[in-house]
């Protein structure tokens, strides 16, 4: 059974995306001007795709554990808070086969993996195009997990580049102010990196966590992009006992940002 979740506006994906590829990517259309993406939470094997070998810098083949659950929880709570669902793209495939947050030449090593990788990014591009046609302002949040700062949430915008339009129209407070996502996180008592007493363009985002391929590819520094931000959740914040609370708090932070900067 094909598990690709599409509404009427996304009924037809490009012909090159096969049913088997579609099984491994969850796609949901939305009504909010918000896209949630989660490239590293999947656990499924990829038929016809061999395991990745080390290519490029910072090679990782482990999943960001529970980030699929986290993204789903954020999406569900956003709908409860606002009455409208966000857009959502999640990988069901394991990172040991494909790293969807890398360029294709680093994401996989076997041509048999390309259809699934292409399905993931074709879905994001389709949603970005759809959201741009429907809303004057929009935001993509790329959901990740990390262990270097186990009790913290890290911001990745390529030092403000991926949120260029947001900064141009609303200034630094849209990223660091009280109604920004990280301003809300700080008010809730979360440890955040970098601190909000720095400007988004101060180049203080944590090395290695400034934003990956997704943020770089779809960010608003591109004419066909939207504002984009990577959210890196520490290992402790994704523990099964508290992941629902983390998702709920994140949805509240995003909802506040939506009310102030996206409506």
Buried (B, 14 or more C-beta within 10 A) or exposed (E): EEEBBBEEEBEEBEEEBEEBBBBBBBBBBBBBBBBBBBBBBBEEEBEEBBBBEEEEEEEBBEBBBBBBBBBBBBBBBBBEBBEEBBBBBBBBBBBBBBBBBBEBEBBBBBEBBBBBBBBBBBBBBBBBEBBBEEBEBBBBBBBBBBEBBBEBBBBBBBBBBBBBBBBEEBEBBBBBBEBBBBBBBBEEEBBBBBEBEBBBBEEBBBEEBBBBBBBBBBBBBBEEBBBBBBBBBBBBBBEEEEBBEBBBBBBBBBBBBBEBBBE
